[in-house]
Amino acid sequence: MSECTHDCSTCGSDCASRTAPQDLHEKLNDLSSVKKVIAVVSGKGGVGKSLVTSALAVELNRRGHKTAILDADVTGPSIPKAFGMNDNKAKGNDFGILPETTKTGIDIMSVNLLLKDNTDPVVWRGPVISGTVKQFWHDVIWKDIDYMLVDMPPGTGDVPLTVFQSIPLDGIIVVTSPQELVSMIVQKAVKMAQMMNVPILGLVENMSYYKCPDCGKEHKIFGDSHIEEIAEKNNTRVLAKVPMDEELRQSVDTGTVELFVGSWFEEAVNTIEDELKV
């Protein structure tokens, strides 16, 4: 028998000294209170994950829930721009970092709220990026939050793994698009959540179709949707099919997402409220 390394997480031996798996969740700031945490994930980039995160936060906030967004996409932060917070900078005190608050009361923490210039690149290695995400959880003072949405970077690498292990997630929402390739990518994200024992609340298909403003016909720009088949295969549900909408795009690009009015995310928020009551 080889010498014991005392790292039970990487050992398959059933010995007397074996210990139970450690709880790797990071502790919240003593002044923080967060009731429910939902990660918004995607298997690949460019599917509109930050747009979906922003829209869900806006709808939850409109329904009277104190809402927050933790922007875990450290190298590609876009949440502050969607809310028109380009000139905002986070501050701190002796007790922790204070999140910035949007015009309608959504608390946000993002690396772009800490950089001197919004266009400065974050040229950091994986451990530093993962450490930053942990700090956003335990060093920020999140006051009386009902629902926190975590805007995840794409894929299943270091940062998504850090979030799954370090933050007590109550569920995930997977964002996808209609391309045929995406069905495989979605399953990767779903299987990662299953490996980490995190409930999957459902799927959101972005860029599902384009509705012509002149004739009203729906055009499948990226091909026919397979979202229902993917949902059934992975034993989950479709929460929304979001079209390519010019007004929605403009609201995000111009930092006015809080003013956008649309019904596409109502079912998704209904599911959040039903499954994760606060």
DAQUIQUI-V115413 format. One record per residue. N is the residue number from 1. SS is DSSP state (A for helix, B for strand, O for the rest). PSI is psi as a letter, one per 40 degrees, with the letter a starting at -180 (none if undefined). BURIAL is # if it has 16 or more other ideal C-beta (glycine too) atoms within 10 Angstrom, else .. Layout:
N:SS:PSI:BURIAL ; N:SS:PSI:BURIAL
This chain:
1:O:h:. ; 2:O:i:. ; 3:O:h:. ; 4:O:h:. ; 5:O:e:. ; 6:O:f:. ; 7:O:g:. ; 8:A:d:# ; 9:A:e:. ; 10:A:e:. ; 11:O:h:. ; 12:O:e:. ; 13:O:i:. ; 14:O:g:. ; 15:O:i:. ; 16:O:d:. ; 17:O:e:. ; 18:O:h:. ; 19:O:i:. ; 20:O:i:. ; 21:O:h:. ; 22:O:i:. ; 23:O:h:. ; 24:O:e:. ; 25:O:h:. ; 26:O:i:# ; 27:O:h:. ; 28:O:i:# ; 29:O:i:# ; 30:O:d:. ; 31:O:e:. ; 32:O:i:# ; 33:O:h:. ; 34:B:h:# ; 35:B:d:. ; 36:B:h:# ; 37:B:h:# ; 38:B:h:# ; 39:B:h:# ; 40:B:h:# ; 41:B:i:# ; 42:O:i:# ; 43:O:d:# ; 44:O:i:# ; 45:O:i:. ; 46:O:e:. ; 47:O:e:# ; 48:O:f:# ; 49:A:d:# ; 50:A:d:# ; 51:A:d:# ; 52:A:d:# ; 53:A:d:# ; 54:A:d:# ; 55:A:d:# ; 56:A:d:# ; 57:A:d:# ; 58:A:d:# ; 59:A:d:# ; 60:A:d:# ; 61:A:d:# ; 62:A:d:. ; 63:O:e:. ; 64:O:e:. ; 65:O:h:# ; 66:O:h:# ; 67:B:i:# ; 68:B:i:# ; 69:B:h:# ; 70:B:h:# ; 71:B:g:# ; 72:O:e:# ; 73:O:g:# ; 74:A:d:# ; 75:A:e:. ; 76:A:f:. ; 77:O:h:# ; 78:O:e:# ; 79:A:d:# ; 80:A:d:# ; 81:A:d:# ; 82:A:d:# ; 83:O:e:# ; 84:O:f:# ; 85:O:f:# ; 86:O:d:. ; 87:O:e:. ; 88:O:i:# ; 89:O:h:. ; 90:O:i:# ; 91:B:i:. ; 92:B:i:. ; 93:B:a:. ; 94:O:e:. ; 95:O:e:. ; 96:B:a:# ; 97:B:h:# ; 98:B:h:# ; 99:O:i:# ; 100:B:i:# ; 101:B:h:. ; 102:O:i:# ; 103:O:d:. ; 104:O:e:. ; 105:O:e:. ; 106:O:h:# ; 107:B:h:# ; 108:B:h:# ; 109:B:h:# ; 110:O:i:# ; 111:A:d:# ; 112:A:e:# ; 113:A:e:# ; 114:O:e:# ; 115:O:i:. ; 116:O:d:. ; 117:O:h:. ; 118:O:d:. ; 119:O:e:. ; 120:O:h:. ; 121:O:i:. ; 122:O:g:# ; 123:O:g:. ; 124:O:i:. ; 125:O:i:. ; 126:A:d:. ; 127:A:d:. ; 128:A:d:. ; 129:A:d:# ; 130:A:d:# ; 131:A:d:. ; 132:A:d:# ; 133:A:d:# ; 134:A:d:# ; 135:A:d:. ; 136:A:d:# ; 137:A:d:# ; 138:A:e:# ; 139:O:e:# ; 140:B:i:# ; 141:B:g:# ; 142:O:h:# ; 143:O:h:. ; 144:O:f:. ; 145:B:h:# ; 146:B:d:# ; 147:B:h:# ; 148:B:h:# ; 149:B:h:# ; 150:B:h:# ; 151:B:h:# ; 152:O:i:# ; 153:O:i:# ; 154:O:i:# ; 155:O:a:# ; 156:O:f:# ; 157:O:a:. ; 158:A:d:. ; 159:A:d:# ; 160:A:d:# ; 161:A:d:# ; 162:A:d:# ; 163:A:d:# ; 164:A:d:# ; 165:A:d:. ; 166:A:d:# ; 167:O:h:# ; 168:O:g:. ; 169:O:h:# ; 170:O:e:# ; 171:B:i:# ; 172:B:i:# ; 173:B:h:# ; 174:B:h:# ; 175:B:h:# ; 176:B:a:# ; 177:O:i:# ; 178:O:e:# ; 179:O:i:. ; 180:O:d:. ; 181:O:d:. ; 182:A:d:# ; 183:A:d:# ; 184:A:d:. ; 185:A:d:# ; 186:A:d:# ; 187:A:d:. ; 188:A:d:. ; 189:A:d:# ; 190:A:d:# ; 191:A:d:. ; 192:A:d:# ; 193:A:d:# ; 194:A:d:. ; 195:A:d:. ; 196:O:e:. ; 197:O:f:. ; 198:O:h:# ; 199:O:i:. ; 200:B:h:# ; 201:B:d:# ; 202:B:a:# ; 203:B:i:# ; 204:B:h:# ; 205:B:h:# ; 206:O:i:# ; 207:O:f:# ; 208:O:d:# ; 209:O:i:# ; 210:B:h:# ; 211:B:h:. ; 212:O:h:. ; 213:O:e:. ; 214:O:d:. ; 215:O:e:. ; 216:O:e:. ; 217:O:i:. ; 218:B:h:. ; 219:B:h:. ; 220:O:g:. ; 221:O:d:. ; 222:O:f:# ; 223:O:i:. ; 224:O:i:. ; 225:O:i:# ; 226:O:e:# ; 227:A:d:# ; 228:A:d:. ; 229:A:d:. ; 230:A:d:# ; 231:A:d:# ; 232:A:d:. ; 233:A:d:. ; 234:O:e:# ; 235:O:f:. ; 236:O:a:# ; 237:O:i:# ; 238:B:h:# ; 239:B:d:# ; 240:B:i:# ; 241:B:h:# ; 242:O:h:# ; 243:O:i:# ; 244:O:h:# ; 245:O:h:# ; 246:A:d:. ; 247:A:d:. ; 248:A:d:# ; 249:A:d:. ; 250:A:d:. ; 251:A:d:# ; 252:A:d:# ; 253:A:d:. ; 254:O:e:. ; 255:O:f:# ; 256:O:f:. ; 257:A:d:# ; 258:A:e:# ; 259:A:e:. ; 260:O:h:# ; 261:O:h:. ; 262:O:i:. ; 263:O:e:. ; 264:O:d:# ; 265:O:e:# ; 266:A:d:. ; 267:A:d:# ; 268:A:d:# ; 269:A:d:# ; 270:A:d:. ; 271:A:d:# ; 272:A:d:# ; 273:A:d:# ; 274:A:d:. ; 275:A:d:. ; 276:O:g:# ; 277:O:i:. ; 278:O:none:.
